[in-house]
Amino acid sequence: MATNAVTIPCACGIDHERPASSGGARKAHGVDPAIKSANLKRLRRIEGQVRGLQKMIEEDRYCADVMTQIGSVHEALRSVGRELMRNHLRYCAASAIRGSDEGEREMMYDELVELMYRHAR
């Protein structure tokens, strides 16, 4: 499945051209340790919720109860996504938009619009 992903030269100095599969995974810059810790804690909680969903299905629990729990997992993931977006806007996007390279600014605008479109669904 081919995607039309936009490649952005990040203002954080990240090499977005290097594919993660080559062992050169892209790294975030400017992540507050407290935010990182909170996101990891949220993700561990989500992991437990998903295991709970598996158990509910195995036990033939009432469909409405399962759907309610699925909604909780969705909201928890959105919460992590909001924090990641906030960090991306604060560090990567702000630097690119303030920079003098018009091409970089335009690519960052495109990336942000794409991120908002993909994650607003």
All heavy atoms as an XYZ file, in Angstrom:
940
protein
N       0.846     -1.180      0.000
C       0.000      0.000      0.000
C       0.889      1.240      0.000
O       1.658      1.473      0.920
C      -0.885     -0.028      1.239
C      -1.826      1.134      1.318
S      -3.105      0.890      2.557
C      -2.330      1.540      3.985
N       0.832      2.031     -1.009
C       1.659      3.226     -1.131
C       0.974      4.397     -0.441
O      -0.238      4.537     -0.479
C       1.899      3.549     -2.598
N       1.799      5.237      0.183
C       1.258      6.435      0.808
C       1.936      7.639      0.193
O       3.040      7.553     -0.320
C       1.509      6.456      2.328
O       2.918      6.454      2.548
C       0.868      5.273      3.004
N       1.279      8.765      0.252
C       1.826     10.017     -0.249
C       2.293     10.852      0.923
O       1.859     11.979      1.100
C       0.782     10.772     -1.072
C       0.422     10.045     -2.330
O       1.233      9.308     -2.872
N      -0.795     10.244     -2.809
N       3.173     10.283      1.755
C       3.642     10.982      2.940
C       4.515     12.161      2.547
O       5.303     12.088      1.615
C       4.425     10.029      3.838
N       4.364     13.240      3.264
C       5.161     14.430      3.048
C       6.424     14.305      3.876
O       6.373     13.981      5.059
C       4.367     15.697      3.477
C       5.203     16.928      3.329
C       3.086     15.797      2.686
N       7.585     14.532      3.270
C       8.840     14.490      4.000
C       9.208     15.909      4.396
O       9.319     16.786      3.549
C       9.961     13.885      3.128
O       9.545     12.584      2.733
C      11.256     13.811      3.881
N       9.398     16.124      5.679
C       9.652     17.450      6.227
C      11.053     17.510      6.813
O      11.401     16.695      7.661
C       8.655     17.770      7.362
C       7.216     17.546      6.916
C       8.856     19.172      7.895
C       6.751     18.425      5.819
N      11.885     18.459      6.404
C      13.141     18.639      7.115
C      12.814     19.351      8.425
O      12.400     20.502      8.423
C      13.967     19.515      6.182
C      12.968     20.237      5.364
C      11.748     19.354      5.279
N      12.933     18.646      9.504
C      12.479     19.161     10.792
C      13.411     20.228     11.339
O      14.629     20.113     11.259
C      12.358     18.006     11.783
S      11.645     18.526     13.335
N      12.825     21.235     11.932
C      13.596     22.311     12.536
C      14.387     21.829     13.744
O      15.311     22.490     14.183
C      12.654     23.439     12.954
N      14.025     20.672     14.265
C      14.752     20.107     15.398
C      16.073     19.486     14.970
O      16.815     18.995     15.791
C      13.921     19.027     16.091
S      12.426     19.644     16.839
N      16.319     19.447     13.669
C      17.539     18.838     13.183
C      17.409     17.343     12.961
O      18.403     16.644     12.831
N      16.200     16.837     12.912
C      15.964     15.415     12.722
C      16.095     15.096     11.237
O      15.602     15.829     10.393
C      14.559     15.027     13.208
C      14.427     15.321     14.691
C      14.279     13.564     12.929
C      13.016     15.190     15.208
N      16.747     13.991     10.923
C      16.870     13.543      9.539
C      15.648     12.706      9.204
O      15.595     11.517      9.486
C      18.153     12.733      9.363
C      18.360     12.271      7.930
O      17.519     12.597      7.069
O      19.364     11.589      7.681
N      14.638     13.327      8.592
C      13.400     12.635      8.253
C      13.560     11.740      7.036
O      12.686     10.956      6.726
C      12.270     13.640      8.004
C      11.806     14.304      9.248
N      10.829     13.792     10.044
C      12.214     15.444      9.864
C      10.630     14.587     11.079
N      11.457     15.585     10.985
N      14.671     11.875      6.313
C      14.901     11.049      5.126
C      15.322      9.638      5.516
O      15.116      8.710      4.782
C      16.003     11.673      4.254
C      15.612     12.999      3.650
C      14.530     12.876      2.595
O      14.437     11.815      1.959
O      13.775     13.833      2.418
N      15.945      9.492      6.671
C      16.462      8.193      7.095
C      15.311      7.343      7.590
O      14.679      7.674      8.596
C      17.491      8.415      8.204
C      18.230      7.170      8.582
C      19.345      7.488      9.538
N      18.819      8.220     10.680
C      19.577      8.913     11.515
N      20.847      9.000     11.324
N      19.040      9.533     12.533
N      14.987      6.243      6.925
C      13.852      5.419      7.347
C      14.131      4.710      8.670
O      15.249      4.284      8.936
C      13.691      4.414      6.209
C      14.998      4.381      5.515
C      15.657      5.716      5.746
N      13.098      4.602      9.476
C      13.230      3.942     10.779
C      13.618      2.486     10.608
O      14.319      1.928     11.439
C      11.919      4.055     11.552
N      13.212      1.859      9.498
C      13.502      0.449      9.282
C      14.983      0.185      9.058
O      15.436     -0.941      9.163
C      12.700     -0.077      8.092
O      13.059      0.641      6.921
N      15.768      1.224      8.768
C      17.192      1.046      8.530
C      17.988      1.103      9.827
O      19.207      1.139      9.790
C      17.711      2.120      7.569
O      17.713      3.389      8.221
N      17.324      1.118     10.948
C      18.014      1.199     12.229
C      18.277      2.638     12.641
O      18.771      2.902     13.712
N      17.953      3.592     11.791
C      18.167      5.005     12.071
C      16.871      5.678     12.420
O      16.469      6.615     11.767
N      16.185      5.183     13.432
C      14.876      5.713     13.811
C      14.965      7.199     14.116
O      15.925      7.667     14.711
C      14.339      4.960     15.018
N      13.937      7.924     13.689
C      13.878      9.352     13.981
C      13.650      9.536     15.467
O      12.949      8.759     16.101
C      12.746      9.998     13.187
C      12.951      9.850     11.692
C      11.922     10.579     10.907
N      10.601      9.974     11.041
C       9.535     10.418     10.419
N       9.612     11.469      9.641
N       8.377      9.829     10.578
N      14.230     10.564     16.025
C      14.113     10.834     17.461
C      13.467     12.197     17.670
O      13.733     13.135     16.933
C      15.493     10.843     18.122
C      16.268      9.560     17.982
C      15.856      8.594     19.040
C      16.726      7.354     18.937
N      16.439      6.399     19.923
N      12.652     12.270     18.695
C      12.047     13.542     19.076
C      13.067     14.357     19.853
O      13.910     13.816     20.554
C      10.815     13.292     19.937
N      12.978     15.662     19.716
C      13.840     16.573     20.452
C      12.959     17.504     21.278
O      11.854     17.835     20.883
C      14.692     17.406     19.490
C      15.717     16.587     18.790
N      16.944     16.360     19.327
C      15.683     15.928     17.615
C      17.646     15.603     18.492
N      16.893     15.321     17.448
N      13.455     17.935     22.414
C      12.725     18.900     23.218
C      11.570     18.309     24.004
O      10.646     19.018     24.341
N      11.610     17.003     24.283
C      10.519     16.382     25.030
C      10.766     16.581     26.522
O      11.813     16.217     27.049
C      10.405     14.878     24.710
C       9.295     14.237     25.526
C      10.168     14.668     23.231
N       9.802     17.168     27.185
C       9.867     17.382     28.628
C       9.823     16.016     29.320
O       8.907     15.229     29.058
C       8.682     18.241     29.040
C       8.642     18.555     30.522
O       8.885     17.649     31.337
O       8.339     19.708     30.857
N      10.779     15.709     30.205
C      10.790     14.400     30.878
C       9.503     14.094     31.640
O       9.062     12.945     31.688
C      11.983     14.487     31.833
C      12.860     15.546     31.270
C      11.939     16.525     30.575
N       8.872     15.094     32.213
C       7.624     14.873     32.951
C       6.499     14.477     31.993
O       5.681     13.605     32.308
C       7.240     16.127     33.738
N       6.461     15.109     30.821
C       5.439     14.775     29.829
C       5.683     13.374     29.288
O       4.746     12.583     29.126
C       5.419     15.816     28.693
C       4.929     17.160     29.229
C       4.547     15.352     27.530
C       5.077     18.313     28.264
N       6.947     13.051     29.027
C       7.279     11.712     28.546
C       6.842     10.668     29.567
O       6.218      9.663     29.222
C       8.779     11.603     28.290
C       9.213     10.240     27.792
C      10.710     10.209     27.518
C      11.154      8.853     27.037
N      12.595      8.861     26.702
N       7.131     10.897     30.823
C       6.754      9.973     31.888
C       5.239      9.811     31.971
O       4.723      8.697     32.102
C       7.319     10.470     33.216
O       6.912      9.642     34.266
N       4.528     10.928     31.872
C       3.060     10.878     31.935
C       2.492     10.109     30.739
O       1.554      9.317     30.900
C       2.492     12.296     31.975
N       3.067     10.328     29.551
C       2.593      9.601     28.366
C       2.853      8.108     28.496
O       2.001      7.292     28.144
C       3.239     10.143     27.093
C       2.568     11.394     26.587
O       1.399     11.639     26.845
N       3.311     12.197     25.857
N       4.025      7.731     29.008
C       4.325      6.312     29.196
C       3.371      5.684     30.206
O       2.903      4.556     30.014
C       5.776      6.125     29.631
C       6.808      6.379     28.533
C       8.217      6.394     29.114
C       6.686      5.339     27.434
N       3.051      6.428     31.265
C       2.112      5.935     32.270
C       0.728      5.733     31.645
O       0.079      4.708     31.869
C       2.038      6.937     33.428
C       1.175      6.488     34.577
C       1.236      7.515     35.700
C       0.359      7.106     36.853
N       0.409      8.080     37.956
N       0.299      6.707     30.827
C      -0.992      6.581     30.148
C      -1.007      5.363     29.221
O      -1.978      4.623     29.166
C      -1.285      7.819     29.306
C      -1.760      8.997     30.079
C      -2.161     10.124     29.122
N      -2.446     11.328     29.851
C      -1.705     12.435     29.815
N      -0.638     12.490     29.063
N      -2.036     13.480     30.520
N       0.086      5.159     28.487
C       0.146      4.033     27.557
C       0.141      2.694     28.281
O      -0.468      1.730     27.801
C       1.372      4.162     26.652
C       1.258      5.275     25.604
C       2.608      5.521     24.939
C       0.193      4.950     24.573
N       0.772      2.621     29.436
C       0.713      1.376     30.219
C      -0.714      1.127     30.709
O      -1.190     -0.013     30.734
C       1.697      1.420     31.386
C       3.148      1.201     30.950
C       4.079      1.008     32.133
N       4.280      2.226     32.893
C       5.198      3.162     32.603
N       5.998      3.002     31.579
N       5.320      4.230     33.345
N      -1.398      2.190     31.092
C      -2.795      2.058     31.519
C      -3.664      1.596     30.351
O      -4.527      0.729     30.502
C      -3.298      3.396     32.060
C      -4.609      3.278     32.797
C      -5.052      4.574     33.452
N      -4.029      5.223     34.235
C      -3.623      6.489     34.054
N      -4.162      7.234     33.111
N      -2.697      7.016     34.821
N      -3.415      2.155     29.169
C      -4.157      1.753     27.966
C      -3.894      0.284     27.664
O      -4.822     -0.462     27.320
C      -3.765      2.647     26.770
C      -4.266      4.076     27.000
C      -4.308      2.077     25.462
C      -3.655      5.106     26.065
N      -2.661     -0.135     27.805
C      -2.313     -1.542     27.582
C      -3.141     -2.444     28.500
O      -3.672     -3.475     28.072
C      -0.818     -1.745     27.832
C      -0.315     -3.139     27.554
C       1.179     -3.261     27.808
O       1.751     -2.452     28.575
O       1.767     -4.195     27.239
N      -3.286     -2.050     29.747
C      -4.112     -2.811     30.683
C      -5.575     -2.802     30.276
O      -6.269     -3.822     30.395
N      -6.050     -1.653     29.780
C      -7.443     -1.582     29.328
C      -7.684     -2.533     28.154
O      -8.726     -3.186     28.090
C      -7.793     -0.154     28.905
C      -7.968      0.816     30.056
C      -8.242      2.209     29.532
O      -7.405      2.822     28.884
N      -9.445      2.707     29.823
N      -6.720     -2.610     27.242
C      -6.878     -3.494     26.078
C      -6.883     -4.949     26.527
O      -7.680     -5.762     26.038
C      -5.787     -3.215     25.017
C      -5.801     -4.268     23.910
C      -5.970     -1.815     24.431
N      -6.020     -5.297     27.479
C      -6.057     -6.666     28.021
C      -7.413     -6.938     28.664
O      -7.973     -8.032     28.550
C      -4.919     -6.886     29.018
C      -3.579     -7.141     28.351
C      -2.555     -7.669     29.338
N      -2.350     -6.793     30.481
C      -1.466     -5.783     30.516
N      -0.706     -5.541     29.477
N      -1.350     -5.042     31.592
N      -7.955     -5.938     29.350
C      -9.282     -6.082     29.944
C     -10.357     -6.297     28.887
O     -11.288     -7.093     29.083
N     -10.231     -5.601     27.762
C     -11.174     -5.801     26.658
C     -11.095     -7.230     26.127
O     -12.130     -7.855     25.854
C     -10.878     -4.823     25.512
C     -11.409     -3.414     25.685
C     -10.779     -2.478     24.665
C     -12.920     -3.406     25.562
N      -9.890     -7.752     25.988
C      -9.735     -9.131     25.529
C     -10.443    -10.088     26.476
O     -11.160    -10.996     26.049
C      -8.253     -9.503     25.428
C      -7.528     -8.788     24.316
C      -6.029     -8.981     24.394
O      -5.454     -9.203     25.457
N      -5.372     -8.873     23.248
N     -10.276     -9.850     27.766
C     -10.911    -10.708     28.767
C     -12.436    -10.592     28.693
O     -13.149    -11.595     28.809
C     -10.411    -10.341     30.158
C     -10.897    -11.270     31.234
C     -10.276    -10.932     32.575
C     -10.800    -11.879     33.636
N     -10.256    -11.593     34.953
N     -12.921     -9.364     28.488
C     -14.366     -9.167     28.374
C     -14.931     -9.957     27.197
O     -16.000    -10.570     27.312
C     -14.699     -7.673     28.220
C     -14.450     -6.853     29.468
S     -14.741     -5.089     29.199
C     -16.540     -5.043     29.364
N     -14.222     -9.938     26.083
C     -14.671    -10.685     24.896
C     -14.634    -12.184     25.186
O     -15.585    -12.913     24.861
C     -13.793    -10.338     23.673
C     -13.922     -8.870     23.290
C     -14.108    -11.267     22.486
C     -15.271     -8.440     22.784
N     -13.554    -12.655     25.805
C     -13.441    -14.080     26.145
C     -14.580    -14.521     27.047
O     -15.078    -15.642     26.947
C     -12.098    -14.362     26.830
C     -10.908    -14.302     25.907
C      -9.576    -14.336     26.650
O      -9.554    -14.318     27.912
O      -8.540    -14.364     25.955
N     -15.011    -13.635     27.941
C     -16.064    -13.958     28.904
C     -17.462    -13.656     28.380
O     -18.437    -13.729     29.134
C     -15.817    -13.181     30.195
C     -14.537    -13.568     30.904
C     -14.231    -12.677     32.103
O     -14.906    -11.623     32.292
O     -13.298    -13.023     32.841
N     -17.567    -13.297     27.100
C     -18.871    -12.986     26.486
C     -19.626    -11.913     27.254
O     -20.846    -12.004     27.458
C     -19.739    -14.251     26.364
C     -19.134    -15.276     25.427
O     -18.569    -14.871     24.396
O     -19.228    -16.485     25.743
N     -18.912    -10.863     27.644
C     -19.546     -9.764     28.370
C     -20.518     -9.016     27.479
O     -20.438     -9.052     26.253
C     -18.476     -8.810     28.898
C     -17.530     -9.432     29.915
C     -18.119     -9.492     31.306
N     -18.441     -8.204     31.848
C     -17.588     -7.432     32.524
N     -16.368     -7.836     32.767
N     -17.975     -6.260     32.982
N     -21.430     -8.317     28.084
C     -22.479     -7.561     27.408
C     -21.843     -6.563     26.430
O     -20.928     -5.819     26.777
C     -23.313     -6.838     28.466
C     -24.515     -6.113     27.946
C     -25.512     -6.777     27.246
C     -24.666     -4.753     28.190
C     -26.635     -6.102     26.794
C     -25.783     -4.069     27.750
C     -26.755     -4.745     27.046
O     -27.868     -4.078     26.598
N     -22.337     -6.563     25.195
C     -21.746     -5.757     24.117
C     -21.644     -4.269     24.468
O     -20.628     -3.629     24.178
C     -22.561     -5.916     22.841
S     -22.537     -7.590     22.185
N     -22.669     -3.725     25.080
C     -22.651     -2.302     25.415
C     -21.530     -1.989     26.407
O     -20.898     -0.929     26.323
C     -24.001     -1.876     25.982
N     -21.261     -2.898     27.338
C     -20.169     -2.697     28.292
C     -18.820     -2.717     27.580
O     -17.936     -1.912     27.882
C     -20.189     -3.774     29.379
C     -21.405     -3.664     30.295
O     -22.041     -2.585     30.315
O     -21.705     -4.663     30.982
N     -18.658     -3.642     26.621
C     -17.417     -3.717     25.853
C     -17.234     -2.434     25.048
O     -16.143     -1.847     25.015
C     -17.399     -4.959     24.935
C     -16.154     -4.970     24.048
C     -17.478     -6.248     25.758
N     -18.302     -1.975     24.405
C     -18.219     -0.752     23.603
C     -17.865      0.458     24.462
O     -17.120      1.339     24.033
C     -19.547     -0.515     22.866
C     -19.881     -1.581     21.827
S     -18.666     -1.702     20.512
C     -18.838     -0.114     19.735
N     -18.391      0.512     25.677
C     -18.056      1.601     26.595
C     -16.564      1.597     26.896
O     -15.909      2.650     26.890
C     -18.869      1.483     27.897
O     -20.259      1.592     27.570
C     -18.485      2.548     28.902
N     -16.006      0.418     27.139
C     -14.575      0.314     27.415
C     -13.736      0.674     26.187
O     -12.674      1.277     26.312
C     -14.218     -1.077     27.918
C     -14.730     -1.356     29.316
C     -14.258     -0.304     30.306
O     -13.076      0.021     30.380
N     -15.190      0.250     31.065
N     -14.208      0.314     25.013
C     -13.507      0.689     23.779
C     -13.456      2.208     23.658
O     -12.432      2.795     23.300
C     -14.168      0.035     22.546
C     -13.873     -1.469     22.537
C     -13.693      0.688     21.246
C     -14.631     -2.251     21.471
N     -14.557      2.860     23.980
C     -14.594      4.325     23.972
C     -13.573      4.921     24.930
O     -12.922      5.927     24.614
N     -13.410      4.295     26.076
C     -12.421      4.772     27.053
C     -11.001      4.655     26.507
O     -10.173      5.540     26.703
C     -12.531      3.973     28.353
O     -13.769      4.201     28.966
N     -10.721      3.551     25.812
C      -9.392      3.358     25.217
C      -9.154      4.414     24.132
O      -8.071      5.012     24.066
C      -9.236      1.928     24.648
C      -7.975      1.793     23.815
C      -9.247      0.906     25.772
N     -10.162      4.662     23.299
C     -10.029      5.683     22.260
C      -9.686      7.036     22.876
O      -8.781      7.730     22.401
C     -11.331      5.821     21.453
C     -11.492      4.814     20.379
N     -11.318      5.087     19.052
C     -11.835      3.504     20.441
C     -11.540      4.003     18.341
N     -11.856      3.028     19.165
N     -10.393      7.422     23.915
C     -10.161      8.723     24.540
C      -8.773      8.780     25.179
O      -8.097      9.810     25.104
C     -11.239      9.040     25.571
C     -11.118     10.431     26.166
C     -11.036     11.539     25.122
O     -11.744     11.496     24.105
O     -10.226     12.476     25.330
N      -8.347      7.702     25.784
C      -7.007      7.673     26.386
C      -5.929      7.833     25.317
O      -4.949      8.562     25.508
C      -6.812      6.374     27.160
N      -6.098      7.183     24.173
C      -5.138      7.335     23.076
C      -5.166      8.761     22.522
O      -4.107      9.333     22.209
C      -5.424      6.327     21.964
C      -5.002      4.897     22.261
C      -5.583      3.941     21.208
C      -3.494      4.766     22.327
N      -6.347      9.350     22.414
C      -6.434     10.739     21.960
C      -5.701     11.671     22.920
O      -5.066     12.637     22.500
C      -7.896     11.159     21.808
C      -8.518     10.699     20.495
C      -9.880     11.353     20.245
N     -10.898     10.906     21.187
C     -11.639      9.811     21.014
N     -11.479      9.066     19.950
N     -12.533      9.473     21.905
N      -5.764     11.375     24.205
C      -5.073     12.186     25.204
C      -3.554     12.157     24.980
O      -2.890     13.190     25.030
C      -5.416     11.673     26.602
O      -4.692     12.364     27.579
N      -3.012     10.981     24.720
C      -1.580     10.867     24.426
C      -1.268     11.626     23.134
O      -0.283     12.363     23.053
C      -1.142      9.386     24.320
C       0.292      9.268     23.835
C      -1.303      8.685     25.667
N      -2.108     11.470     22.130
C      -1.912     12.168     20.864
C      -1.905     13.676     21.016
O      -1.102     14.371     20.394
N      -2.790     14.198     21.877
C      -2.821     15.651     22.120
C      -1.513     16.129     22.715
O      -0.979     17.166     22.319
C      -3.983     16.012     23.040
C      -5.313     16.135     22.346
C      -6.374     16.753     23.244
N      -6.625     15.975     24.444
C      -7.514     14.981     24.529
N      -8.219     14.637     23.477
N      -7.685     14.330     25.653
N      -0.968     15.382     23.655
C       0.303     15.776     24.272
C       1.454     15.725     23.265
O       2.317     16.590     23.250
C       0.620     14.898     25.480
C      -0.234     15.207     26.684
C      -0.115     16.659     27.133
O       1.019     17.195     27.195
O      -1.165     17.265     27.417
N       1.449     14.702     22.416
C       2.487     14.606     21.390
C       2.356     15.757     20.391
O       3.359     16.340     19.964
C       2.410     13.260     20.681
C       2.799     12.053     21.532
C       2.494     10.763     20.790
C       4.254     12.117     21.950
N       1.134     16.095     20.006
C       0.916     17.211     19.085
C       1.369     18.520     19.723
O       2.024     19.344     19.078
C      -0.554     17.300     18.675
C      -0.862     18.478     17.771
S      -0.030     18.427     16.181
C      -1.247     17.552     15.240
N       1.057     18.707     20.990
C       1.474     19.919     21.698
C       2.997     20.054     21.669
O       3.547     21.116     21.386
C       0.963     19.884     23.135
C       1.311     21.106     23.965
C       0.879     20.927     25.419
N      -0.416     20.301     25.530
C      -1.580     20.951     25.710
N      -1.565     22.253     25.833
N      -2.711     20.317     25.801
N       3.699     18.949     21.935
C       5.161     18.971     21.927
C       5.684     19.266     20.513
O       6.609     20.056     20.338
C       5.714     17.638     22.426
C       7.205     17.684     22.602
O       7.710     18.252     23.557
N       7.918     17.097     21.662
N       5.079     18.634     19.505
C       5.512     18.848     18.122
C       5.319     20.310     17.722
O       6.194     20.911     17.096
C       4.734     17.920     17.188
C       5.222     17.947     15.778
N       6.509     17.617     15.422
C       4.580     18.265     14.621
C       6.642     17.726     14.114
N       5.480     18.130     13.600
N       4.181     20.889     18.101
C       3.927     22.293     17.786
C       4.903     23.213     18.518
O       5.425     24.167     17.935
C       2.487     22.669     18.151
C       1.404     22.072     17.265
C       0.036     22.308     17.883
C       1.481     22.636     15.861
N       5.156     22.914     19.778
C       6.007     23.758     20.611
C       7.451     23.777     20.103
O       8.094     24.826     20.107
C       5.970     23.279     22.055
C       6.810     24.138     22.997
C       6.676     23.701     24.435
N       5.343     24.029     24.911
C       4.591     23.220     25.653
N       5.048     22.052     26.023
N       3.401     23.584     26.042
N       7.967     22.649     19.684
C       9.376     22.574     19.336
C       9.614     22.514     17.832
O      10.236     23.405     17.264
C      10.037     21.378     20.039
C      10.014     21.559     21.528
C       9.103     20.873     22.316
C      10.865     22.452     22.153
C       9.063     21.058     23.688
C      10.820     22.657     23.519
C       9.917     21.951     24.287
O       9.864     22.145     25.639
N       9.143     21.488     17.178
C       9.447     21.295     15.754
C       8.764     22.345     14.884
O       9.419     23.037     14.099
C       9.029     19.902     15.306
S       9.845     18.575     16.212
N       7.456     22.437     15.001
C       6.704     23.328     14.125
C       7.050     24.793     14.375
O       7.245     25.551     13.420
C       5.207     23.099     14.296
N       7.132     25.200     15.627
C       7.418     26.600     15.933
C       8.757     27.022     15.342
O       8.872     28.106     14.752
C       7.401     26.827     17.440
N       9.765     26.165     15.452
C      11.075     26.503     14.901
C      11.029     26.603     13.385
O      11.612     27.516     12.794
C      12.112     25.453     15.307
O      12.324     25.489     16.692
N      10.345     25.671     12.749
C      10.265     25.683     11.285
C       9.495     26.900     10.790
O       9.876     27.543      9.812
C       9.606     24.401     10.786
N       8.418     27.238     11.462
C       7.578     28.356     11.027
C       8.281     29.693     11.259
O       8.169     30.616     10.460
C       6.198     28.289     11.717
C       5.438     27.076     11.171
C       5.403     29.579     11.513
C       4.195     26.711     11.952
N       9.055     29.787     12.338
C       9.804     31.015     12.617
C      11.054     31.139     11.756
O      11.617     32.216     11.651
C      10.226     31.060     14.080
C       9.166     31.584     14.977
C       9.735     31.836     16.364
N       8.945     31.046     17.277
C       9.409     30.159     18.135
N      10.688     29.941     18.250
N       8.600     29.487     18.920
N      11.492     30.040     11.164
C      12.734     30.034     10.395
C      12.648     30.878      9.135
O      11.582     31.314      8.705
N      13.803     31.093      8.523
C      13.867     31.957      7.344
C      13.636     31.194      6.043
O      13.430     31.807      5.004
C      15.225     32.651      7.293
O      16.255     31.688      7.203
N      13.638     29.871      6.084
C      13.477     29.064      4.875
C      11.995     28.907      4.548
O      11.270     28.180      5.221
C      14.137     27.701      5.067
C      14.111     26.843      3.813
O      13.277     27.110      2.920
O      14.911     25.899      3.737
N      11.546     29.595      3.500
C      10.121     29.560      3.137
C       9.661     28.152      2.765
O       8.551     27.743      3.097
C       9.836     30.522      1.989
C       8.369     30.626      1.674
C       8.062     31.673      0.624
O       8.852     32.610      0.457
O       7.004     31.540     -0.013
N      10.525     27.395      2.094
C      10.176     26.022      1.718
C       9.936     25.154      2.930
O       8.995     24.351      2.962
N      10.765     25.322      3.941
C      10.609     24.552      5.182
C       9.309     24.931      5.879
O       8.595     24.071      6.389
C      11.797     24.813      6.102
C      11.811     23.958      7.335
C      13.056     24.172      8.175
O      14.158     24.181      7.632
O      12.888     24.338      9.407
N       8.995     26.233      5.888
C       7.731     26.684      6.496
C       6.546     26.042      5.795
O       5.637     25.528      6.440
C       7.604     28.213      6.425
C       8.371     28.945      7.481
C       7.920     30.394      7.587
N       7.986     31.140      6.348
C       9.045     31.814      5.911
N      10.141     31.832      6.639
N       9.012     32.472      4.778
N       6.543     26.075      4.478
C       5.435     25.511      3.708
C       5.294     24.013      3.945
O       4.185     23.498      4.084
C       5.609     25.801      2.214
C       5.379     27.256      1.843
C       4.000     27.762      2.237
O       2.999     27.043      1.996
O       3.909     28.871      2.780
N       6.424     23.314      4.000
C       6.364     21.877      4.253
C       5.825     21.590      5.648
O       5.066     20.646      5.849
C       7.743     21.236      4.062
C       8.135     21.128      2.600
S       9.606     20.137      2.296
C      10.861     21.059      3.140
N       6.172     22.433      6.627
C       5.666     22.238      7.979
C       4.164     22.498      8.019
O       3.419     21.769      8.657
C       6.395     23.122      8.987
C       5.924     22.915     10.426
S       5.975     21.197     11.020
C       7.723     20.959     11.223
N       3.706     23.540      7.329
C       2.264     23.788      7.263
C       1.556     22.570      6.684
O       0.523     22.122      7.197
C       1.944     25.029      6.411
C       2.375     26.342      7.003
C       2.968     27.315      6.209
C       2.180     26.626      8.352
C       3.358     28.534      6.740
C       2.581     27.844      8.893
C       3.172     28.797      8.076
O       3.557     29.995      8.599
N       2.111     22.018      5.596
C       1.516     20.829      4.975
C       1.487     19.658      5.945
O       0.489     18.939      6.045
C       2.286     20.431      3.712
C       2.107     21.416      2.580
O       1.173     22.242      2.634
O       2.930     21.376      1.635
N       2.585     19.464      6.678
C       2.636     18.360      7.640
C       1.579     18.547      8.726
O       0.876     17.600      9.081
C       4.018     18.261      8.293
C       4.086     17.136      9.317
C       5.374     17.139     10.100
O       5.552     18.035     10.949
O       6.186     16.241      9.847
N       1.448     19.764      9.238
C       0.473     20.018     10.305
C      -0.956     19.805      9.817
O      -1.773     19.206     10.528
C       0.648     21.435     10.853
C       1.942     21.670     11.619
C       2.093     23.144     11.975
C       2.024     20.801     12.858
N      -1.261     20.264      8.607
C      -2.600     20.054      8.065
C      -2.868     18.557      7.918
O      -3.941     18.060      8.287
C      -2.766     20.789      6.711
C      -4.034     20.346      5.997
C      -2.766     22.297      6.935
N      -1.887     17.814      7.409
C      -2.039     16.371      7.253
C      -2.232     15.677      8.604
O      -3.083     14.813      8.754
C      -0.832     15.790      6.511
C      -0.918     14.307      6.278
C      -2.065     13.872      5.372
O      -2.527     14.682      4.553
O      -2.518     12.716      5.505
N      -1.439     16.074      9.607
C      -1.587     15.497     10.942
C      -2.979     15.770     11.504
O      -3.619     14.874     12.065
C      -0.533     16.054     11.899
C       0.848     15.441     11.820
C       1.845     16.259     12.644
C       0.833     14.008     12.294
N      -3.437     17.006     11.375
C      -4.767     17.348     11.892
C      -5.848     16.565     11.164
O      -6.785     16.064     11.783
C      -5.024     18.850     11.802
C      -4.219     19.631     12.813
S      -4.625     21.377     12.845
C      -3.681     21.983     11.464
N      -5.726     16.450      9.847
C      -6.720     15.712      9.074
C      -6.753     14.241      9.502
O      -7.812     13.687      9.757
C      -6.428     15.819      7.580
C      -7.318     14.958      6.733
C      -8.640     15.323      6.512
C      -6.862     13.760      6.200
C      -9.485     14.523      5.750
C      -7.696     12.959      5.436
C      -8.996     13.348      5.226
O      -9.825     12.541      4.488
N      -5.572     13.626      9.586
C      -5.512     12.196      9.934
C      -6.010     11.918     11.339
O      -6.628     10.906     11.599
C      -4.071     11.688      9.834
C      -3.790     11.034      8.506
C      -2.459     10.346      8.513
N      -1.447     11.354      8.229
C      -0.226     11.352      8.700
N       0.179     10.393      9.486
N       0.615     12.307      8.384
N      -5.763     12.823     12.259
C      -6.075     12.553     13.656
C      -7.396     13.160     14.110
O      -7.793     12.975     15.258
C      -4.921     12.984     14.549
C      -3.699     12.177     14.277
N      -3.541     10.893     14.746
C      -2.599     12.434     13.534
C      -2.397     10.413     14.328
N      -1.806     11.324     13.576
N      -8.078     13.857     13.232
C      -9.381     14.428     13.580
C     -10.521     13.456     13.307
O     -11.650     13.729     13.635
C      -9.604     15.728     12.803
N     -10.190     12.331     12.723
C     -11.236     11.349     12.384
C     -11.660     10.574     13.591
O     -11.063     10.377     14.540
C     -10.734     10.364     11.345
C     -10.410     11.033     10.041
C     -10.014     10.002      9.043
N      -8.773     10.440      8.418
C      -8.109      9.739      7.554
N      -8.512      8.550      7.224
N      -7.031     10.177      6.992
